[in-house]
Amino acid sequence: MTAAETRAPIALDGALDEEVWRAAEPAAEFVQAEPQEGQAATEPTEVRIAFDTDALYIGVFCHDSAASALIVNDIRKDFTPGEQDTFEVILDTFADRRNGFVFATNPRGAKSDAQIANEGREVNTSWDGVWTVATRVGPDGWSAELRIPFKALRFERGEAGGDRIWGVNFSRRIRRKNEVDYWSPVPRVYNLYRASLGGTLAGLPDASRGHNLRIKPWVAANTTRGVGAPAFDNGQHVGLDAKYGVTPSVTLDVTVKPDFAQAEADEQQVNLTQFSLYFPEKREFFLENSGMFYFGDIPRESRVGGTRFSPPEEEVLLFFSRRIGLTDTGEQIPIDAGGRVTGRVGGFGVGAMTIRTGSRGTREGDTYTVLRGRRDILRNSDVGAIFLSRQSSDLSTDRNTVAGVDANFRFRRALSFNGFLTKSATPGIAGGEWTGKGSAAWNDNRWHAQYSLLSVGDNFRDDIGFIKRTGIRKNFADVGVRSRPDALRKFGIREMHPHTRSNIYTDQSNVELTHSNHFGYGFFLENGGYLEIAWNGRFERLVTPFKIRPDQRFAPGSYEWNEYYLELETNHSRKVSGSALITVGGFWNGTQTTSKASLIIRPSYHLTFDMALQRNDITLPFPMHDFVTNLVTTRIGYAFNTRTFLDTLLQYNADLKQFSANVRFDLIHRPLSDLFVVYNEQQLTDQPTPINPGRGLILKYTHMLAF
């Protein structure tokens, strides 16, 4: 398609009544990916693109024969597009068919944006651009106008007087039909992030991104009392974040005395395993452009089962930013300053980060350094390298470095090969400091299969990574079939998915330590629901005692058991929906009945109630060691409009007798500028003598200045 230049201002009101919209040639003739891949979309969509000297404009009209049945469930910032009517666009601004910026909206003008790399292998939903949108709903559908300033994007300058070429694609979701349409066709097994499947946008000028300098000063004040503390401590803080476009395709970020008090609290987890749990990063500075530094486990492209209870797959992440500025128990370590450079230079993607933490108690701070480079090769492949370092300020021998190389190859869209090899270096440790992984996968509309081998040395150490276990080799295999018999559609079944996967862990001498086998049969329903029945076979060999609770441990030896589970997810686009996962069977040398359930209630797109319960009922050979855990989590979200939100997270852990609350108010008073008010509380409910609950109130104001 070709962009049209507008000579007159465009009033952003969603009406599409300016002359340029009548003159521009539309991108139309969308085709389905779901449910009938390759057939024409059931409702027409027309997209036009215009520009002036400062910005790109996208005008879309989504025709709908039943406009009164449009589904809108959320208007908050970075809403989830999958459960409502939406329009999305990807702009591949380097025309490299690998990377891009994604913008999404719904009929009520909500905004969601993301930065993708390597065709969606790395997705950064925390990327925020300065852009605006207006929508309008009418009797024959809904329309939207998006304005995206050129300075909000990265791109390389073209030749003088020459037109710019970008990659582009559009996606529309008609949720009541559970239909997904694309302008440039995309197989249903993939999504809009597959930049190589997009079309071409021509006719853009050699636009300037200006100085591209953003400065965001902030001020904060807090009053906090720890659990059982006699009084409140007050504090005031100031800091500065800055972003500068060093070149049109390279960005420098700087932060001084960062404060993350407004970050959402972690959801608690019940750990019945031998290993550390993975908690995602939620701090803004570390989230932005985080995809550039991704190195480690290659995620499976086809997840088995629903989304509500899918556990994270991370086994080895070489760079895990939560190691910086946080202790293992989640306590904050002050950060003095940090800087990050990310972008593209020629055919290279580059990233460099350095963070300096302050002292904590008698321990001086550390300096963290991450260097990442990646080179695009062939049509859709890349090779890269990474270097990580943690160095103590007061002890030269207190340091750790890791270096590695990786490669990702894709052929014929469905076939991929991936691998990495790394080595750590720590004073006083010699031997067994290698880690490597190789993987081969096939993923198309009907079949998915993958095999991978991971090896983690006995002495591999990564002070700024997430390594679940060392001294192991892991063989992983995954095979499944996606079948869509037309005869089942009248019963509300869109796809059947028999599948199996296996994880086998051994030590470095190939002595088996753990294996888990999964055999499942899933049913994807026409309305978006999901049903699966499955059997899991488990084996564990303990070489040292495993202490699962203060009064219960499992002795060294071999344990084998079977689990059976049923998972159900209803149509999450409805005002009331739910999910459930019930597991019964063995548990080491005992039995278990584990239940996970959630209920989501949306009275309107302003208000959401999300309640979840996890219960583990464990029976062991000695009755005195039986135990039950209950974890209750409740989220309440209210969006006053698309710029003002109130979110509440309430949690009660019956095992720890602990209640916690996190209440966050966010007013976006201007683009990328916020006023946060955060209240935190934590109580222990089983104290023989009442003690003061922990409480804190935080006020933070940020103001972004653009030049």
C-alpha positions, 0 to 999 in steps of 0.5 A: 500500500501507499501512504498519502500526504495530507495538506490539511490538519487531521482532526483526531475524532475517529470520524474519517471525514477528512479529504485525505481519507477519501483520496487515499487508496485503502488496504482491504480484502482481509482474509481469515486466520481463524476460524477458516484460514484463507477465506475472506473475512466475514466483515469488511475492513478498510485501512488507509495511511496518511502522513504530514511532516510530524506524524503517521496517521492510520484510519481504519473502518471496521464494518460490522453487520451487528455493531450493537454486538461489539465486545469491549472488556477493558479500556486500561493502558496496555489492555489484552487484545485477545478477549474483545474486538480490536484492531492492531497494526505492526510497523516494521520501520527498518523493513528488515522483516524481523522487528517492529512496533505494534499498536492496538485499540478497541472500539472504546479507544483503549491503547496498547503498544509493544515492541517486538524483535525476531518475529515475536520471539521477544515481545516487550509489552512495557514499551511505551510510545507517545501516540494518540487514538480516537474511535467512533461506533456507528450503526454499521461498525466502528472506526478509529484514527491513530496518530503516531509521531515519527519521533516515537519510532526508530528508523534509519534515514533514507536517501535525500529525495527518496521514498521510505519503505516500511513493512506493515500488516494489520489485524482485526479481531471479531470476538463474538465470532472468535474470528481473526483477520489479517490484511497480509495473510498469516497462518493461524499458528502464528500471529501479527508479530511475524513481520516476515509475512507482512506487506509493504508500505511505500510513499513515506517521506524522509521524515526527521525524528527531531532531537528525540530527547526526553527528560523525565524528572520525578519526585516521591514521598513515602511513609512506611512502617514494617510489620511489628515496627513501632512507628512510621519512617518518612522519606522524600526522593527525587530522580531523573530518567532521560532518553536520547536518540543518539542516531535515528536507530540507537537510543540512550537511556539514563536513570539517576536514583531510580525508584520503583515504588509504584511497581505492582506487587508480586503475586504469591506462589506456593512452592512444593518443588525443590527449586526456586520459583520464577517471578517476572520483572515489573520495574519500568527501567528494566522492562523497556527494550528488555528483548534486546538482552534476552538470552537463554531458554528458547520458548516453545512456539506452541503452548499446550493448554490454556493460558490461565494456569500455564507455568513459565517455562524458564529453565535458564535465563542468562540475564534476569534483571531481578537480580539487580537492585533486589535481594532473593527475598524481594527486599530493595537494594538502592540503585545509584545510577544506570545507563543503557544503549540499544538499537541497530547499527547496520545489520547488527542489533546492539545493547549495552547496560551498566547499573551501579547499586548502592551500599547495603549495611556493611556491604558496598555496592556492585557494578553490573554490566551487560553487553549484547550483540546480534547479527541478522543473517540469511533471510530469517536467522541471526547469530549473537553473543553476550557478556555479563559481569557483576563486580563488587566495589570493595573486594576485587575477588568478589566477581562473576562473569559469563560469556556466551554465543547463540544462533537462531535459524528458521527455514520454510517458516515451520522449521527452526534450529536454536542453540547457545553455549556459555561459560562462567568465570568466578574466582576460586571455581574451576571446572564445570562452568559450561552451559549449552542448549540445542533445539530443533522444532517444527511448527505448522497448522497441523503438527508441532514437534520439538526436541532439545538438549540442555546441559548445565555444568556442576559449577556454572554460576551466573549472578545476574541470571535465573538458573533453576538447577545446575549439574544437570542434562535435560532432554525435552521432547514435545509432539502434538497434532492439531486436527479440525474435523468440520463435523465437530463444529456443530458440537462447538469444537473448533480443534482437537489437540492430542499431544505428549511431552517429556522432560528427562533430567540426569546428572552430568554422568547420565544418572537419571534424577527426574522425569515427567511425562505428559499425555493430554487431549485438548479441545479448543472450543468455537467460543474461545474456551478450552478443555483438556484431560491429561495424565502426568507420570512423575519420577524423582531421585533424591540424593539429599533430603528435600525439606518441603516444610519445616516439619516434613522432609523426604529422605534420599531415594527414588519416588514415582507417582502418577497425576491425573488432571482436568483443565477447563477455561470458559469463554473469557470474552463474556461478562462472567467467565472462569477457569479451573484445574483439578489434579489428583493422584500421587505426590512423592510417597503420598497423595494429593488433591490440588485445585486451582480456580478463578472467576472473572466478573466484568460488569462493564469495561470500566470494572473487573473483578478477578478472584483466584483460589489455589488449594493443595491437600496433601496426604502423607504416610504419617498422618501427622505430616499431612498438610493443606495450603490455601492461597486466595488472590483477588484483583479489582480494577477500575478504569475511570477512562483511558488515562485514569486507573485504580487497581487493587491486589489482595492476597491471603496465604492461609499456610503463612497466615499472611494477608497483604494488599497493594492498591495503586492509583495511576493518573496519566496527566500527559503522555508518559507522565503519571501521578501515582498513589500507592498503598501497601499493607501486610498483616500476620493473622496468627500472632498470639499478641497483636502486632502493628501491621506493616503499612506504607503510603507512597506518592510519586509524580513524573513529568516527561519533557520532550525536545 
